[in-house]
Structure formats: structure tokens, C-alpha cells
Amino acid sequence: MTKQVWVTDIPRPSGSDIIVVKLPEGGAASRWLAQRVANAIRAKIPLSEMDRDVVVLNSGETGDLPLVLGTSPAAERYLSAVLADIDDYPWRTMQLAW
């Protein structure tokens, strides 16, 4: 199944970026599905960037905070802390199969 998602890079103070994937409503309601999305993203990036964290935002209903599921607890915490500013980053679309 191929879906269109939105992707951006969020810099961390430590210097490494987090790849953030925004899914349509109901896109990945579990950690297992979010891991499949992270694997699909990693299949599309250069090998030199494989160590980057990936965080999946699963949009909820309007007004709800998105579900934040990442490849590490630290990435999830950092993204949750900057969630209010997430729409200010430049987003690009990408087709993913998971």
C-alpha cells in the first residue's frame, strides 16, 4: 500500500536532525505501524544517514495533539517539546509503501 506523507527535518541541539513524518488521520495508530513507516523512510535515505532518528506523527481529529511515535524515546520527547512550532518547518511530500 502506497500513501502520500509529509516529511521534514527537525534539528536538535546535539547536531543530529530528526526525520519527521506526518501521516494522514489514522495512518499509524500503533508503534508497530510507526516502525514500518520508519523502515520505509530509511529505505529511501542514503546509507550515511541511517543513524538518524525517525518520528512519526499520526494526526488525530482536529484539535487533538498528534500521536508521537519515534525510533528512540529521546527523539519522541524532543519532538513533543517542539510540537507547537512543527508547522513552521518546510515540509515536502513523499510516497511511501508500508
C-alpha positions, 0 to 999 in steps of 0.5 A: 500500500502506497500513501502520500506523507509529509516529511521534514527535518527537525534539528536538535541541539546535539547536531543530529536532525530528526526525520519527521513524518506526518501521516494522514488521520489514522495512518499509524495508530500503533508503534508497530505501524510507526516502525514500518513507516520508519523502515520505509523512510530509511529505505529511501535515505542514503546509507550515511544517514541511517543513524538518524532518528525517525518520528512519526506523527499520526494526526488525530481529529482536529484539535487533538495533539498528534500521536508521537511515535519515534525510533528512540524515546529521546527523539519522541520527547524532543519532538513533543517539546517542539510540537507547537512550532512543527508547522513552521518547518518546510515540509515536502511530500513523499510516497511511501509503501508500508 
